[in-house]
Amino acid sequence: MASPVPSAGRIVPLVNEPNDVESHDEMTPEQKRRDQLLSAPGAVESDAAPRIEVSRHDGLTRIDIAPSAEVRPGNPYEPVAEDG
């Protein structure tokens, strides 16, 4: 009876050249984030869109929710306050 799992001698690599695939360690944090967000079944390009904006002023870091973010923190039943 044949084994349902191929033996190690029959596994063929899908990539012919080692340089064809970028190592996870060589990726930037942005590339790693995009790779992780698009790896889910049914993922689309908009899933990897930035959701926050980071700015640095006078040694302080400010993190804001991006205006284009489809999902926002907070109570979904309260109206969104306009900045300004």
C-alpha positions as CSV (number, residue, x, y, z in Angstrom):
1,M,0.0,0.0,0.0
2,A,1.4,3.4,-1.0
3,S,2.0,6.1,1.6
4,P,-0.2,9.2,1.2
5,V,2.8,11.4,2.0
6,P,5.5,11.6,-0.6
7,S,8.9,10.3,0.5
8,A,11.7,12.9,1.0
9,G,13.4,11.6,-2.2
10,R,10.4,12.5,-4.3
11,I,9.8,16.1,-3.1
12,V,10.8,18.6,-5.8
13,P,11.5,22.2,-4.9
14,L,9.1,24.7,-6.4
15,V,11.9,27.3,-6.9
16,N,14.8,26.5,-9.1
17,E,17.2,29.2,-8.0
18,P,17.7,30.2,-4.3
19,N,17.9,33.8,-5.4
20,D,14.4,33.7,-6.8
21,V,12.8,34.0,-3.3
22,E,13.6,36.7,-0.9
23,S,14.3,35.4,2.6
24,H,12.0,36.5,5.4
25,D,15.0,37.9,7.2
26,E,15.9,40.1,4.2
27,M,12.5,41.7,4.0
28,T,11.8,45.2,5.4
29,P,9.1,45.5,8.2
30,E,6.7,46.9,5.6
31,Q,7.3,44.0,3.2
32,K,6.8,41.5,6.1
33,R,3.5,43.2,7.1
34,R,2.2,43.2,3.5
35,D,3.3,39.5,3.0
36,Q,1.5,38.5,6.2
37,L,-1.7,40.4,5.4
38,L,-1.9,39.1,1.9
39,S,-1.2,35.4,2.8
40,A,-4.7,34.7,4.1
41,P,-7.2,32.9,1.8
42,G,-9.3,35.5,0.0
43,A,-7.0,38.4,0.8
44,V,-7.0,41.3,-1.5
45,E,-4.6,44.2,-2.1
46,S,-6.6,46.6,0.0
47,D,-6.1,44.4,3.0
48,A,-2.5,45.5,3.1
49,A,-3.3,49.2,2.9
50,P,-1.8,51.3,5.7
51,R,-4.2,51.9,8.6
52,I,-2.1,54.4,10.6
53,E,0.0,57.5,10.0
54,V,3.1,58.0,12.2
55,S,4.7,61.4,12.5
56,R,7.6,62.6,14.7
57,H,8.0,66.1,15.9
58,D,10.4,67.5,18.6
59,G,11.3,64.0,19.8
60,L,7.6,63.0,20.2
61,T,5.9,60.3,18.1
62,R,2.3,60.7,17.1
63,I,0.2,57.8,15.7
64,D,-3.1,58.6,14.0
65,I,-5.7,56.4,12.3
66,A,-5.4,56.9,8.6
67,P,-8.4,58.7,7.0
68,S,-8.6,55.9,4.4
69,A,-8.7,53.1,7.1
70,E,-11.9,51.1,6.6
71,V,-11.8,49.7,10.2
72,R,-11.5,52.2,13.0
73,P,-11.2,51.6,16.8
74,G,-14.0,52.8,19.1
75,N,-17.7,52.4,19.4
76,P,-19.2,51.6,16.0
77,Y,-22.5,53.2,17.0
78,E,-21.1,56.7,17.9
79,P,-20.6,59.2,15.1
80,V,-17.0,59.9,14.1
81,A,-15.7,63.2,15.4
82,E,-14.3,65.4,12.6
83,D,-10.7,66.7,13.2
84,G,-10.2,70.4,12.7
